Structure formats: structure tokens, C-alpha cells
């Protein structure tokens, strides 16, 4: 069981994985969010952002459905081989 705090109400929400609702970090790892930039200096771009549409994977979770999420997008800087994998 996992606990999550609802930011709008402060209520603690219990997430219980079962046959129809699961919390699977593997699904997040396969999204491409964690794909690093190229290590070679000639092909490397600074401050490269990654944008991933995670709607299909994450809106299956009961918490996302209960909150009314139908579009989930993850945006952030790509991993840097020189800094993030030391």
C-alpha cells in the first residue's frame, strides 16, 4: 500500500495495487523520460528538454481517473551522462 497526500484537501489517499489498479514504476521507466543526452561533445546540445505524453500509461491509475486527469505530460531537462551518472 502506498500513501499520497491530496494537495488540495490535505487528505491522505491510500493507493492499493490490485488486479485492476497497479502502481508500476516500470511503465514510467519505459516512457523515454529517462533517456540521456548524447555523451559525445560534438553532438551534444545544452539544456535539451524532453517532453513525454504519459496520458495512456498514467490515466489508467484509479487516482488519476478519480482526479479527472485525461492528459498527463512530463516535461523537464534530459539526463546528462556527465553529471547524472557519476
Secondary structure, DSSP 8 states (H G I E B T S, - for coil): -EEEE-TTT--EEEE---SS----HHHHHTTTTT-B--SSTTT--TT-EEEEE-HHHHTTSHHHHHHT----EEEEE-B-HHHHT-
